[in-house]
């Protein structure tokens, strides 16, 4: 992803925005378990790079965040790196170890949601 000029967290933000376009900062924060100010700081570099746009319609108090065409391109390119990294990671473990890892992650997610 570095070759695309974004970090792992920025990739995650692009992913969430791609599939939840039009979300407010608060909604994005809820999806990522981060507060609104952290999300705002995180999207600023992406706005400056032209990967995101902040849309506000008439009468709307909060704006919504969308991927730009350039953002779509960067997301698609960085997805290739992300998928390769996932494949490389999976090769380090046996099938059983990966299943245990996945179940541990699921348990942590459930605990966090409670």
DSSP file (Angstrom, degrees, kcal/mol; ACC not computed):
  #  RESIDUE AA STRUCTURE BP1 BP2  ACC     N-H-->O    O-->H-N    N-H-->O    O-->H-N    TCO  KAPPA ALPHA  PHI   PSI    X-CA   Y-CA   Z-CA
    1    1 A X    > >       0   0    0      0, 0.0     5,-1.6     0, 0.0     3,-1.6   0.000 360.0 360.0 360.0 -28.2    0.0    0.0    0.0
    2    2 A X  G > 5 +     0   0    0      1,-0.3     3,-1.6     2,-0.2     5,-0.1   0.867 360.0  60.9 -60.0 -33.5    2.9    2.3    0.6
    3    3 A X  G 3 5S+     0   0    0      1,-0.3    -1,-0.3     2,-0.1    75,-0.0   0.703 103.6  51.3 -67.0 -16.1    3.6    2.2   -3.1
    4    4 A X  G < 5S-     0   0    0     -3,-1.6    -1,-0.3     2,-0.2    -2,-0.2   0.453 120.3-112.8 -94.7  -3.6    0.1    3.7   -3.5
    5    5 A X  T < 5S+     0   0    0     -3,-1.6     2,-0.3    -4,-0.4    -3,-0.2   0.702  79.7 105.6  83.0  20.6    1.0    6.5   -1.0
    6    6 A X      < -     0   0    0     -5,-1.6    -1,-0.3    68,-0.1    -2,-0.2  -0.920  60.9-127.2-131.3 159.8   -1.4    5.4    1.7
    7    7 A X     >  -     0   0    0     -2,-0.3     4,-2.3    -3,-0.1     5,-0.1  -0.413  35.3-100.5 -93.4 173.0   -1.1    3.7    5.1
    8    8 A X  H  > S+     0   0    0      2,-0.2     4,-2.3     1,-0.2     5,-0.1   0.908 124.2  49.3 -60.4 -43.4   -3.0    0.7    6.4
    9    9 A X  H  > S+     0   0    0      1,-0.2     4,-2.4     2,-0.2    -1,-0.2   0.899 110.4  50.7 -64.6 -39.4   -5.4    2.9    8.4
   10   10 A X  H  > S+     0   0    0      2,-0.2     4,-2.7     1,-0.2    -1,-0.2   0.884 108.4  52.5 -65.9 -37.2   -6.0    5.1    5.3
   11   11 A X  H  X S+     0   0    0     -4,-2.3     4,-2.7     2,-0.2    -2,-0.2   0.930 108.8  50.6 -61.3 -44.1   -6.7    1.9    3.3
   12   12 A X  H  X S+     0   0    0     -4,-2.3     4,-2.7     1,-0.2    -2,-0.2   0.913 110.4  49.6 -60.0 -42.9   -9.2    0.8    5.9
   13   13 A X  H  X S+     0   0    0     -4,-2.4     4,-2.8     2,-0.2     5,-0.2   0.931 110.9  48.8 -61.2 -45.9  -10.9    4.3    5.7
   14   14 A X  H  X S+     0   0    0     -4,-2.7     4,-2.7     2,-0.2    -2,-0.2   0.909 111.6  51.0 -59.9 -41.6  -11.0    4.1    1.9
   15   15 A X  H  X S+     0   0    0     -4,-2.7     4,-1.9     2,-0.2    -2,-0.2   0.948 112.5  44.7 -60.0 -50.6  -12.5    0.6    2.2
   16   16 A X  H  X S+     0   0    0     -4,-2.7     4,-0.9     1,-0.2    -2,-0.2   0.909 115.9  46.8 -63.2 -42.6  -15.2    1.7    4.7
   17   17 A X  H  < S+     0   0    0     -4,-2.8     3,-0.4     1,-0.2    50,-0.2   0.885 108.0  56.8 -68.5 -37.9  -16.1    4.8    2.7
   18   18 A X  H >< S+     0   0    0     -4,-2.7     3,-0.5    -5,-0.2    -1,-0.2   0.921 117.7  33.3 -57.4 -44.2  -16.2    2.9   -0.6
   19   19 A X  H 3< S+     0   0    0     -4,-1.9    -1,-0.2     1,-0.2    -2,-0.2   0.460 129.9  36.0 -95.7  -1.3  -18.8    0.6    0.8
   20   20 A X  T >< S+     0   0    0     -4,-0.9     3,-0.8    -3,-0.4    -1,-0.2  -0.157  82.3 173.3-138.3  39.9  -20.6    3.1    3.0
   21   21 A X  T <   +     0   0    0     -3,-0.5    45,-0.2     1,-0.2     3,-0.1  -0.133  62.0  37.3 -54.7 143.7  -20.3    6.3    0.9
   22   22 A X  T 3  S+     0   0    0     43,-2.3    -1,-0.2     1,-0.3     2,-0.2   0.568  82.3 146.0  90.8  10.0  -22.1    9.3    2.1
   23   23 A X  B <   -A   65   0A   0     -3,-0.8    42,-2.4    42,-0.7    -1,-0.3  -0.491  45.6-124.6 -79.7 149.5  -21.4    8.6    5.8
   24   24 A X     >  -     0   0    0     40,-0.2     4,-2.5    -2,-0.2     5,-0.2  -0.362  30.3-102.3 -81.3 169.9  -20.8   11.4    8.2
   25   25 A X  H  > S+     0   0    0     38,-0.3     4,-2.5     1,-0.2     5,-0.1   0.896 124.4  51.8 -59.7 -40.4  -17.7   11.6   10.4
   26   26 A X  H  > S+     0   0    0      2,-0.2     4,-2.3     1,-0.2    -1,-0.2   0.911 109.6  48.5 -63.9 -42.4  -19.7   10.3   13.4
   27   27 A X  H  > S+     0   0    0      2,-0.2     4,-2.1     1,-0.2    -2,-0.2   0.913 111.8  49.3 -64.5 -42.3  -20.9    7.3   11.4
   28   28 A X  H  X S+     0   0    0     -4,-2.5     4,-1.7     1,-0.2    -2,-0.2   0.911 109.9  52.4 -61.9 -41.4  -17.4    6.6   10.1
   29   29 A X  H  X>S+     0   0    0     -4,-2.5     5,-2.5     1,-0.2     4,-0.9   0.904 108.2  50.5 -60.5 -42.5  -16.2    6.8   13.7
   30   30 A X  H  <5S+     0   0    0     -4,-2.3     3,-0.5     1,-0.2    -1,-0.2   0.904 110.0  50.3 -62.0 -41.2  -18.8    4.3   14.9
   31   31 A X  H  <5S+     0   0    0     -4,-2.1    -1,-0.2     1,-0.2    -2,-0.2   0.818 120.4  35.2 -67.2 -30.1  -17.8    1.9   12.1
   32   32 A X  H  <5S-     0   0    0     -4,-1.7    -1,-0.2     2,-0.2    -2,-0.2   0.396 107.6-119.1-104.6   1.9  -14.1    2.1   13.1
   33   33 A X  T  <5S+     0   0    0     -4,-0.9     2,-0.3    -3,-0.5    -3,-0.2   0.895  74.4 123.4  58.9  41.4  -14.6    2.5   16.8
   34   34 A X      < -     0   0    0     -5,-2.5    -1,-0.2    -6,-0.2    -2,-0.2  -0.930  64.8-106.4-128.4 153.4  -12.9    5.9   16.8
   35   35 A X     >  -     0   0    0     -2,-0.3     4,-2.2    -3,-0.1     3,-0.4  -0.366  34.9-106.1 -78.3 163.6  -14.1    9.3   17.9
   36   36 A X  H  > S+     0   0    0      1,-0.2     4,-2.6     2,-0.2     5,-0.1   0.849 118.1  53.0 -57.3 -40.4  -15.1   12.0   15.4
   37   37 A X  H  > S+     0   0    0      2,-0.2     4,-2.3     1,-0.2    -1,-0.2   0.872 108.6  50.1 -68.1 -35.4  -12.0   14.1   15.9
   38   38 A X  H  > S+     0   0    0     -3,-0.4     4,-2.2     2,-0.2    -2,-0.2   0.917 111.9  47.9 -66.8 -42.5   -9.7   11.1   15.2
   39   39 A X  H  X S+     0   0    0     -4,-2.2     4,-2.2     2,-0.2     5,-0.2   0.926 110.2  52.8 -61.5 -44.5  -11.6   10.3   12.0
   40   40 A X  H  X S+     0   0    0     -4,-2.6     4,-1.2     1,-0.2    -2,-0.2   0.925 111.1  45.8 -58.7 -45.8  -11.4   14.0   11.0
   41   41 A X  H  X S+     0   0    0     -4,-2.3     4,-0.6     1,-0.2    -1,-0.2   0.876 112.4  52.8 -63.4 -36.9   -7.6   14.0   11.5
   42   42 A X  H  < S+     0   0    0     -4,-2.2     4,-0.5     1,-0.2    -2,-0.2   0.831 110.1  45.8 -70.3 -32.7   -7.4   10.7    9.6
   43   43 A X  H  X S+     0   0    0     -4,-2.2     4,-2.5     1,-0.2     5,-0.2   0.702  91.3  82.8 -85.6 -17.5   -9.3   11.9    6.5
   44   44 A X  H  X S+     0   0    0     -4,-1.2     4,-2.5     1,-0.2     5,-0.2   0.914  92.1  46.6 -55.3 -48.3   -7.6   15.2    6.2
   45   45 A X  H  X S+     0   0    0     -4,-0.6     4,-1.9     1,-0.2    -1,-0.2   0.871 112.8  51.5 -62.1 -33.1   -4.5   13.8    4.2
   46   46 A X  H  4>S+     0   0    0     -4,-0.5     5,-2.5    -3,-0.2     6,-1.2   0.852 109.6  49.2 -71.6 -34.4   -6.9   11.9    2.0
   47   47 A X  H ><5S+     0   0    0     -4,-2.5     3,-1.1     4,-0.2    -2,-0.2   0.923 111.3  49.8 -66.0 -44.3   -8.9   15.0    1.3
   48   48 A X  H 3<5S+     0   0    0     -4,-2.5    -2,-0.2     1,-0.3    -1,-0.2   0.844 108.8  52.1 -64.7 -33.9   -5.7   16.9    0.4
   49   49 A X  T 3<5S-     0   0    0     -4,-1.9    -1,-0.3    -5,-0.2    -2,-0.2   0.540 116.1-116.3 -78.5  -6.1   -4.6   14.1   -1.9
   50   50 A X  T < 5S+     0   0    0     -3,-1.1    21,-0.5    -4,-0.3    20,-0.3   0.709  83.8 119.0  79.3  19.6   -7.9   14.3   -3.7
   51   51 A X  S   <S+     0   0    0     -5,-2.5    17,-2.3    -6,-0.2     2,-0.3   0.741  75.8  31.8 -87.1 -25.2   -8.9   10.7   -2.7
   52   52 A X  E     -B   67   0A   0     -6,-1.2     2,-0.4    15,-0.3    15,-0.2  -0.883  66.5-153.3-126.8 158.3  -12.0   11.8   -0.8
   53   53 A X  E     -B   66   0A   0     13,-2.7    13,-2.5    -2,-0.3     2,-0.7  -0.993  12.5-139.8-132.7 147.2  -14.5   14.6   -1.1
   54   54 A X  E     -B   65   0A   0     -2,-0.4     2,-0.4    11,-0.2    11,-0.2  -0.906  24.9-164.9-105.6 108.6  -16.5   16.2    1.6
   55   55 A X  E     -B   64   0A   0      9,-3.2     9,-3.0    -2,-0.7     2,-0.4  -0.804  11.7-179.0-103.4 136.3  -20.1   16.9    0.3
   56   56 A X        -     0   0    0     -2,-0.4     2,-0.2     7,-0.2     7,-0.1  -0.993  11.5-157.6-130.5 124.7  -22.5   19.2    2.0
   57   57 A X    >   -     0   0    0     -2,-0.4     3,-2.4     5,-0.3    -2,-0.0  -0.637  40.2 -72.6 -99.8 162.0  -26.0   19.7    0.5
   58   58 A X  T 3  S+     0   0    0      1,-0.3    -1,-0.1    -2,-0.2     3,-0.1  -0.220 118.7   7.1 -53.5 131.1  -28.3   22.6    1.1
   59   59 A X  T 3  S+     0   0    0      1,-0.3     2,-0.5    -3,-0.1    -1,-0.3   0.397  95.0 130.7  78.6  -3.3  -29.8   22.6    4.5
   60   60 A X    <   -     0   0    0     -3,-2.4    -1,-0.3     1,-0.2     3,-0.0  -0.721  43.2-162.7 -86.8 126.9  -27.7   19.7    5.7
   61   61 A X  S    S+     0   0    0     -2,-0.5     2,-0.3    -3,-0.1    -1,-0.2   0.918  75.9  44.3 -73.9 -44.4  -25.9   20.3    9.0
   62   62 A X  S    S-     0   0    0      1,-0.0    -5,-0.3   -38,-0.0     2,-0.2  -0.751  80.7-132.4-102.6 148.9  -23.4   17.5    8.6
   63   63 A X        -     0   0    0     -2,-0.3     2,-0.4    -7,-0.1   -38,-0.3  -0.474  15.6-132.2 -90.8 168.5  -21.4   16.7    5.5
   64   64 A X  E     - B   0  55A   0     -9,-3.0    -9,-3.2    -2,-0.2     2,-0.4  -0.932  13.0-130.9-123.1 149.0  -20.9   13.3    4.0
   65   65 A X  E     +AB  23  54A   0    -42,-2.4   -43,-2.3    -2,-0.4   -42,-0.7  -0.841  28.1 175.4-106.2 132.1  -17.6   11.8    2.9
   66   66 A X  E     - B   0  53A   0    -13,-2.5   -13,-2.7    -2,-0.4     2,-0.3  -0.940  32.3-110.6-132.8 152.3  -17.2   10.1   -0.6
   67   67 A X  E     - B   0  52A   0     -2,-0.3   -15,-0.3   -50,-0.2     2,-0.1  -0.623  32.1-139.8 -75.7 140.4  -14.5    8.6   -2.6
   68   68 A X     >  -     0   0    0    -17,-2.3     4,-2.3    -2,-0.3     5,-0.2  -0.405  31.5 -99.0 -86.4 174.9  -13.4   10.5   -5.7
   69   69 A X  H  > S+     0   0    0      2,-0.2     4,-2.2     1,-0.2     5,-0.1   0.915 129.6  50.1 -60.6 -42.0  -12.6    8.8   -8.9
   70   70 A X  H  > S+     0   0    0    -20,-0.3     4,-2.6     1,-0.2    -1,-0.2   0.894 108.2  53.4 -62.5 -39.6   -8.9    9.1   -8.0
   71   71 A X  H  > S+     0   0    0    -21,-0.5     4,-2.7     2,-0.2    -2,-0.2   0.887 106.9  51.6 -61.8 -40.2   -9.7    7.6   -4.6
   72   72 A X  H  X S+     0   0    0     -4,-2.3     4,-2.8     2,-0.2    -2,-0.2   0.922 110.4  49.2 -60.4 -45.0  -11.4    4.7   -6.4
   73   73 A X  H  X S+     0   0    0     -4,-2.2     4,-2.3     2,-0.2    -2,-0.2   0.931 113.0  45.5 -61.4 -46.8   -8.3    4.1   -8.5
   74   74 A X  H  X S+     0   0    0     -4,-2.6     4,-2.9     2,-0.2     5,-0.2   0.904 113.1  51.2 -64.8 -41.0   -6.0    4.2   -5.5
   75   75 A X  H  X S+     0   0    0     -4,-2.7     4,-2.0    -5,-0.2    -2,-0.2   0.945 110.9  47.7 -60.4 -48.0   -8.3    1.9   -3.5
   76   76 A X  H  X S+     0   0    0     -4,-2.8     4,-0.8     1,-0.2    -2,-0.2   0.900 115.0  45.6 -61.4 -41.5   -8.4   -0.6   -6.4
   77   77 A X  H >X S+     0   0    0     -4,-2.3     4,-0.9     1,-0.2     3,-0.7   0.920 113.8  47.8 -68.4 -43.8   -4.6   -0.5   -6.8
   78   78 A X  H 3X S+     0   0    0     -4,-2.9     4,-2.4     1,-0.2    -1,-0.2   0.763 100.4  67.8 -71.0 -23.4   -3.9   -0.8   -3.0
   79   79 A X  H 3X S+     0   0    0     -4,-2.0     4,-2.9    -5,-0.2    -1,-0.2   0.859  95.3  56.7 -61.5 -34.5   -6.4   -3.7   -2.8
   80   80 A X  H <X S+     0   0    0     -4,-0.8     4,-2.1    -3,-0.7    -1,-0.2   0.928 108.8  45.2 -62.3 -44.5   -3.9   -5.7   -4.8
   81   81 A X  H  X S+     0   0    0     -4,-0.9     4,-2.5     2,-0.2    -2,-0.2   0.903 112.8  51.6 -64.3 -41.3   -1.2   -5.1   -2.2
   82   82 A X  H  X S+     0   0    0     -4,-2.4     4,-2.2     2,-0.2    -2,-0.2   0.929 110.6  47.4 -61.6 -46.8   -3.6   -5.8    0.6
   83   83 A X  H  X S+     0   0    0     -4,-2.9     4,-2.3     1,-0.2    -1,-0.2   0.896 111.8  50.5 -63.1 -40.2   -4.7   -9.1   -0.9
   84   84 A X  H  X S+     0   0    0     -4,-2.1     4,-2.7    -5,-0.2    -1,-0.2   0.914 109.6  50.7 -63.6 -43.2   -1.0  -10.1   -1.5
   85   85 A X  H  X S+     0   0    0     -4,-2.5     4,-2.4     1,-0.2    -2,-0.2   0.891 110.0  50.6 -62.3 -39.4   -0.2   -9.3    2.1
   86   86 A X  H  X S+     0   0    0     -4,-2.2     4,-2.4     2,-0.2    -1,-0.2   0.911 111.4  47.9 -64.3 -42.2   -3.1  -11.4    3.3
   87   87 A X  H  X S+     0   0    0     -4,-2.3     4,-1.5     2,-0.2    -2,-0.2   0.920 112.3  49.0 -63.8 -44.4   -1.9  -14.3    1.1
   88   88 A X  H  < S+     0   0    0     -4,-2.7     4,-0.5     1,-0.2    -2,-0.2   0.899 111.7  49.8 -62.5 -41.1    1.7  -14.0    2.4
   89   89 A X  H >< S+     0   0    0     -4,-2.4     3,-1.5     1,-0.2     4,-0.3   0.926 108.1  52.9 -62.1 -45.9    0.5  -13.9    6.0
   90   90 A X  H >< S+     0   0    0     -4,-2.4     3,-1.3     1,-0.3    -1,-0.2   0.811 100.2  62.6 -62.4 -30.6   -1.6  -17.0    5.5
   91   91 A X  T 3< S+     0   0    0     -4,-1.5    -1,-0.3     1,-0.2    -2,-0.2   0.689  92.4  66.0 -68.9 -17.4    1.4  -18.9    4.1
   92   92 A X  T <  S+     0   0    0     -3,-1.5     2,-0.3    -4,-0.5    -1,-0.2   0.619 102.7  50.6 -78.4 -12.2    3.2  -18.5    7.5
   93   93 A X  S <  S-     0   0    0     -3,-1.3     2,-0.1    -4,-0.3     0, 0.0  -0.839  81.6-111.6-128.5 158.8    0.6  -20.7    9.3
   94   94 A X     >  -     0   0    0     -2,-0.3     4,-2.2     1,-0.1     5,-0.2  -0.377  40.8-104.8 -77.4 167.5   -1.0  -24.1    9.1
   95   95 A X  H  > S+     0   0    0      1,-0.2     4,-2.2     2,-0.2     5,-0.1   0.905 122.9  51.2 -59.7 -41.9   -4.7  -24.3    8.3
   96   96 A X  H  > S+     0   0    0      1,-0.2     4,-2.3     2,-0.2    -1,-0.2   0.903 108.5  50.6 -64.1 -42.1   -5.4  -25.2   12.0
   97   97 A X  H  > S+     0   0    0      1,-0.2     4,-2.5     2,-0.2    -1,-0.2   0.902 110.4  49.8 -63.4 -40.6   -3.4  -22.2   13.2
   98   98 A X  H  X S+     0   0    0     -4,-2.2     4,-2.8     2,-0.2    -1,-0.2   0.892 109.5  51.4 -65.4 -39.0   -5.3  -19.8   10.9
   99   99 A X  H  X S+     0   0    0     -4,-2.2     4,-2.4     2,-0.2    -2,-0.2   0.911 111.5  47.2 -64.1 -41.7   -8.6  -21.3   12.2
  100  100 A X  H  X S+     0   0    0     -4,-2.3     4,-2.3     2,-0.2    -2,-0.2   0.909 112.1  50.7 -63.9 -41.9   -7.6  -20.7   15.8
  101  101 A X  H  X S+     0   0    0     -4,-2.5     4,-2.4     2,-0.2    -2,-0.2   0.936 111.3  47.9 -60.5 -47.8   -6.4  -17.2   14.9
  102  102 A X  H  X S+     0   0    0     -4,-2.8     4,-2.3     1,-0.2    -2,-0.2   0.904 111.9  49.0 -61.3 -42.6   -9.8  -16.4   13.2
  103  103 A X  H  X S+     0   0    0     -4,-2.4     4,-2.2     2,-0.2    -1,-0.2   0.871 110.1  51.8 -68.1 -34.4  -11.8  -17.8   16.1
  104  104 A X  H  X S+     0   0    0     -4,-2.3     4,-2.5     2,-0.2    -2,-0.2   0.914 109.7  49.6 -65.2 -42.3   -9.7  -15.7   18.6
  105  105 A X  H  X S+     0   0    0     -4,-2.4     4,-2.3     2,-0.2    -2,-0.2   0.907 110.2  50.9 -61.8 -41.5  -10.4  -12.6   16.5
  106  106 A X  H  X S+     0   0    0     -4,-2.3     4,-2.4     2,-0.2    -2,-0.2   0.909 109.8  50.1 -62.1 -42.2  -14.1  -13.4   16.5
  107  107 A X  H  X S+     0   0    0     -4,-2.2     4,-2.5     1,-0.2    -2,-0.2   0.929 110.6  49.2 -61.7 -45.8  -14.0  -13.8   20.3
  108  108 A X  H  X S+     0   0    0     -4,-2.5     4,-2.3     1,-0.2    -1,-0.2   0.890 110.4  51.5 -61.0 -39.8  -12.3  -10.4   20.7
  109  109 A X  H  X S+     0   0    0     -4,-2.3     4,-2.0     2,-0.2    -1,-0.2   0.920 110.2  48.3 -63.9 -44.0  -14.8   -8.8   18.4
  110  110 A X  H  X S+     0   0    0     -4,-2.4     4,-1.2     1,-0.2    -2,-0.2   0.907 111.7  50.0 -63.2 -41.3  -17.7  -10.2   20.4
  111  111 A X  H  < S+     0   0    0     -4,-2.5     3,-0.3     1,-0.2    -1,-0.2   0.891 110.6  49.9 -63.6 -39.2  -16.1   -9.0   23.7
  112  112 A X  H  < S+     0   0    0     -4,-2.3    -1,-0.2     1,-0.2    -2,-0.2   0.868 108.1  53.4 -66.7 -36.4  -15.6   -5.6   22.3
  113  113 A X  H  <        0   0    0     -4,-2.0    -1,-0.2     1,-0.2    -2,-0.2   0.731 360.0 360.0 -72.1 -22.2  -19.2   -5.4   21.1
  114  114 A X     <        0   0    0     -4,-1.2    -1,-0.2    -3,-0.3    -2,-0.2   0.477 360.0 360.0 -75.5 360.0  -20.5   -6.2   24.6
